[in-house]
Amino acid sequence: MNRTKHIYIVLTGTGTAFSNMIKWFTKAELNHASLAFDEQLTEVYSFGRKHIHNPFRAGLIRENFADPFYQETECAIYRFPVSSREYDMMYAHVQGMMRNQECYKYHLLGLIGVLLNTEIHRKNAYFCSHFVASVIERSGQRPVEKPACFVTPEDFASSLRPYGIYRGSLSLYLRFHRQDASVPAVQAEASVPANVVSGAVTAMVGRIRRLVRMEHAG
């Protein structure tokens, strides 16, 4: 029986200098896209910095969202239904890429191609949303109606709107979905609504309530 499974497209915005440079190309607040194979976001893959504090070495990576680097990161998460066969095809493809991880490079010129609406091909080179779209396309799915080399994080946000399950603090999402003490604690944010009393505990309660409402609505 070919039962339905889910993949998760995760959009994030870290606010780093490199992230802001990508934002200049993509025009998106959440300007990094990742592909996850589980709701807890323990298996997440993308193209980005190989070492969190060094933006100049980038390529194919498995991301660790529990790292304190992501503590202040905002995200949007989309749960996309696929068949078991499609899921297995995508997962096997990504694992094959990971076995040859060092062969893959970050395609900065590809972002310029998006800006010019011109494909700039480079072997084994991707930028983040290009990678996510390419992997999904290999299964026969096409969530964004344009070639993978032109897909931006904002395209995912627009096309996958019906599949959205969460938007807010990434660290809060992880605490809600994982029983993992290594996930960093959430700090109070300046963007807490005015009707919420300031303070980390109150802010967390308000966010959890909003998360629960979004889960039920989805």
Secondary structure, 3 states (H helix, E strand, C coil): CCCEEEEEEEEEECCCHHHHHHHHHHCCCCCEEEEECCCCCCCEEEEEEEECCEEEEEEEEEECCCCHHHCCCEEEEEEEEEEHHHHHHHHHHHHHHHHCHHHCEECHHHHHHHHHCCCCCCCCEECHHHHHHHHHHHCCCCCCCCCHHHCCHHHHHHHCHHHEEEEEEHHHHHHHHCCCCCCCCCCCCCCCCCCCCCCHHHHHHHHHHHHHHHHHHC
